[in-house]
Each structure stands twice: as structure tokens, then as C-alpha cells.
Amino acid sequence: MDDRPRGPPLFTFGVIADIQYADIDDGYNYTRTRRRYYRSSLQLLRNAQKSWSEAAVKPEFILQLGDIIDGFNKSHGASDRALDAVLTEFGSGRVEVHHVWGNHEFYNFSRSALLSSRLNSTLHSERRLSGVPAGSETYAYHFSPVPGFTFVVLDAYDVSLLGRDASSQQYSAAMSVVREHNHNQDLNCPPVSGGLLQRFTMFNGAFGKEQLDWLGSVLSWADDKRERVTIVSHLPVHPSSTDVICLAWNFDELLALIRSHRSVVCFMAGHDHDGGYHQDQDTGVHHVTLPGVIETPPNSDAFGTVSVYEDRMLLEGSGRITGRVLLFQPTPGDAEPAAI
Ligand code: ZN
């Protein structure tokens, strides 16, 4: 197959994950095995913005895959200041940014504060955005930058011990799920040292039933319209696309939903700072987990630019991001190549 696309892309977009900016000296991750470059993460975002602003085809939008500032900001009373610094950097590009929420958003801010903040992209977009019905305070919506292509932003901390009020139904559901598997005093400590059960910690979360029902209806509509759907979430959902400790608690429900619809072409996530990739053999869906800025040294980079064509997306990676050709599966009814 000829992997070279012909002509210019239909549109492009930028992706970046786990910036985790804080104005503090370098540190280490929870297990003290990986260095974290809290201060220089802002410079890496600046590098990304520069590249996107100079691109031959300017991005239509940027996907910020969550954990935009680090939880340490909270203990330094610097959450608002750090968020200002990062959003000022994003603002310099004058390109619409779609913000996904991760665990570090909730270390810094309550869910209600986030809903009225600049990190709620539904309040600041000029596009027509359609979200989960109001009432649940779930942050999930979809948008279409170009006819035929839909992006769905999911809320992976819908059912969570983070950001939800302790009296809420979502918090008690989260506590039952975690407690069923994790008997540690510190719920950030995984219950086991290997395998899928490692994911039951409080730095992960789940998609609630109302959100799954909503996603199902969006995907049914997309199937009918023959849309190409890319889903984005802070937490990955395919065990082969990430260290399994980073998976959403109910990743299996999400995978089942994706497999029951033909419109999904790609699932993008962050959270696992090493990143990962897997193409689901059953569906052809590409599961891309983007390496995080926070664990990228100042002399490297961690952002991607995706060019979208009728039959594929080309992920051009900078620094630690691996470039990939993400071919779409032909949908039933697509024109077959003429027989020779
Ligand atoms: Zn995270």
C-alpha cells in the first residue's frame, strides 16, 4: 500500500499531554525512578506553540490531554498563578485549545471551580459543542472541526475520589470500586505489584453510566453519518497501549462500547508519561498514549502535530513522540478500488 498521502491535509491539529507545570525545582515521580522537570515544562510548551504557529498548515485546534499543572502548586498556594502561566502560553498561539481533565486538575481545583474555569472548553469555544446533559457535572462533549470528523472529549474522573464531593453518589461508587480491590491505607498505593488490578488506585477513575449512555448515542449517530471519530481522555483504555497501572477502572466497558460502533478511528490519552501505542486488531482503532512533557528533559520535546486525510491521520512527533501513520479501516459501503 502507498503510505504517502496526496495533496494537502483536510486539516491538522496539535496534541500535548501532562505538562504538569510548577515553578519549583526538578523532582521525581512517586516511586522516585523518573526525573520530573516542573519548571522547564513551560519552555517545552513554548517550543510546541512555536512549531504549531510556523507550520505550513496551521492547526485547527490543540488537544491538551490533561494534567496541565502539577498538584504541588496546591501546597504552595500557586494553583491560579501556575494555571495563568500555562494558559498565557497557550493563548499566545491564538488557536482554540480543548482541555481534557486529569487527576492533577483535581489536586488543584474542585470540580465546580473547574466547570466555571478557563479549563472548561465548552464555555470558551466558538464551535458548536454538544455535551452530556446538564445536572451530573460531567465534563464530556463532542465537536466537529470539519464535516465528517468528530472529536469526543471524555471525563475519566466522572466516578472518582478526586473532585467529587464526599456526599455524592459518584464518590461513594468510586469508594466501593477501589475498596473492593485495594485494602491499602494509602489508596494511591496499588493493591498488587503486577497485572490489571494495579489500576485500582485513587489517581485513576471511571466513566459513569450516564456518560457511557451519552457516548453510545453519539457513536450511533456517528455510525449513521459515517463520521470518523477520535475519542480523547486523560486515562487510556487499552491495556496494550499503556502501563496497565494507568488504565481507567472501567476500561473494559469503554472498549466494549468502541467495539460495538464502527465510527471510532482513534483513542488518544495521556497520564502514562512513557506513552504507548496499540492498534486494536478487532476494530482497527488506534490507541495512542502520548508521552508526558513533565518527564521530558529540557533539551528534548514532547508534542505532536496530526495531519488528517480522508483515509488516515499522520502523527508527526517531536522529541519523545514517535511519528505514526494511523490508517482508517474502510467502512462498509465505501467505494471499492476498481478491479483491473
Ligand atoms: Zn495523570
Residues whose N, C-alpha, C, O or C-beta is under 5 A from the ligand:
A	BS01	ZN	D67 G102 N103 H271
